[in-house]
Amino acid sequence: MPRKPDTTAITSGRGNSASLSGPTWGSTVWESENLEDARRRATTLRSQDFYARYANPTVTQFEDAVAQLEGAESALAFSSGMGAVASTVLALCSHGSHIVAQNNMYGATLSFLQGPCARLGIETTFVDATVPGALTQAIIPGRTTIVLTETPSNPLLTLTDLDEVGKISGPFTIVDSTLATPLGQQPLSHGVDLVLHSATKGIGGHNDALLGVIAGEKDLIDAIWAYSIMHGAVPSPHDALNALRGIRTLPVRVERQHNSLLEIARTLDNHPRVTRVHHPFLESHGQHALARKQMNFGGTLLSFEIDGDFSECARFVDALHLPHVATSFGGPETLICHPATSTHVGLLPEDLEKTGITQGLLRMSVGLENSEDIIEDVVGALNSLSS
């Protein structure tokens, strides 16, 4: 029977075990009965009882859960979000390939495209994906292999129209949906080929699992798997079990954090020391209508710019009591960071300027604390800047 996403979060990825929490298969290798059996295991696609670099039963349960949440035929996990990005791109591209990517996205993804990919002869054209038709216009027929987008983007939370991406034919279309989580949007239902997550963030949800995952059609996932066993970005079964635990509470966490985020964002939007708040579920945001059209939740992350430079940001953060200075997001604690000197520190100043990441920009991951306490703390820290 078709089920609602919050029910699927509880029922998915159970496997055949009667254990409600799921077993952890820590073994790296399985014994074969004889040489014929060993050959069978070695040649079976994604064999779970051969060698852990190929597959692991605990990891498979996590993959199955993500696939069900995304409405996908299959999913494949990696040891980190960047493991998912790098393995997928290198599985599909080779020397002479061309990628179209948006210019506002996670700093490590940008650095990967500008550095290792360029060194291997994989060219990337960066475009402003908020401009209708920009992605399609940048495609080189017969050469463009991948169209890579991230929506909402990190850290400015700009949106890419999923319907537009889904209509692109020829190149593989990939959407990094980490900020939205599978509860926030369903890129595959818009015709996108692959959806990608850093499951370290909202899916894991407790800052104790390092994972990446992609989901899509089985044939495409299997083809990427065939490369991934050589790339070796293999997920830990312990992290997979922690992420499965995170999936069980994902709906209630996302709803609580999203509601708190909107209260905080509206307060920031009305404070005189804040020049701009970035979140598409704010009514004042230029892409608010698109957010309401393609998203169920706006995620747990916001960013805002204060009237000042890095030194003013440092003064503000020093005056806070509840948020922790850390660069991840999606966990139970409220976190804050300065993207220009942390998540995007590897970018050149001119690249930071192009992507709109200013020295006055701060990124906040809203946790599960009482929103009134966070608001009181943030407002107090902002007011202290004037003293």
Phi, psi and omega in degrees: 000141174297137182234157176289154183303324182289333172286319179300325179299333180271322188270342188279160174063036182269335182064208181256006184275145175277353179287123184292328180271347179084139179279153173259114177269099184272355184291144176263346183209149180242144180281139176262154181289324180198185184292325178295318178295322178297319178295320178300314181295319183292336184253002177276132181298122177055044180299130183269356184231042180236291183208135192294341176291336180276316179187163179214136184303320179293317178296321179299321177298318177297315180299318179297321180296315179296317179302317180293321179294326181271357183067036185253159175287329186202164176215159181219127183261156180224173185283350177193170176298319178290332173298321177293316180297307185295315182296318182292314180297314183286337175289330186259339185247159174213181180306128181096351178290159180233136179241138168254124182224152177284155187271355179239102180200182184305137187300321181292326176294315177300315180296324178295317180290321182282334184259270183305318181297314179298321180296329180272004178084022176258113185271143178235132171255122181262134181226163173276101186287354176281346178275121181304131177085354184296320180295313182297319182293335182275352181289134175259108184305134179082351182235322181294123184260324185225140164248115188246122179230164178222116182217126350298154184275157179250117015248005188269355176056037171284156182249147170249135182292112183294326177297320179295316179296319182294338181274352180291128178244148181110277179290157171288133178257130183232130178242120171279110186250025186304314185293332182276327190067164179297341178280338185275327180198165183230082183303324182296329180290347177266001180099005178289145183284315184224140171246140186232143177223143158274099183289353173301331188274242188296323182298308176295308167076001183228012178060032181222018178221126179253108187208153167231160181203145172237157179217147180172204179293145185300315183299319180291317178298318180296323179295320178291323176303318182301327174279323187298330181290342174271326178291323170082018177279069191274132180284151176279136176296331178292318176294323179298319179293320177297321179290325174299318175300319179297323179297324182300328182253007184304313183300315183287326178294312183297318181296314180296313183293321179296317179296318177295319180302316181296322177297316180293316182297318180293323176296314179298321183297338182256006182269136184295337180273354179257122183270336180197142175242132182254106169194126188290346177273357170287134182299335181278352183286140183295339180249026183300318181297319179294321178300315180293331182285318190246001182233146174269320176229155181267010180085191187240011186241140172221163173224156181208154181247130178262160180283088182161184183253199181302320182296324177290322175300318180296319178298317180298311182296321179296334181275351179282154179243324185268310182296142177264143176278105182201158190258001178269186176199167178092357181271183183285340181265144174285129183240154177219145178209167179250099188307320184298334182244013179221275185296332182239025184294339181281354181273149176290155180307320180292329177288322175299318180296319180298322183272358176082018180268104184266169177288346178263007183272133175236145179245132181237128171261116184278128182264208184255010176293167175296129185297328180295324179292319179295316181298315179300319181293313182294315180297319178298319179292321177295317180296331181291340180293336181272352183270000000 
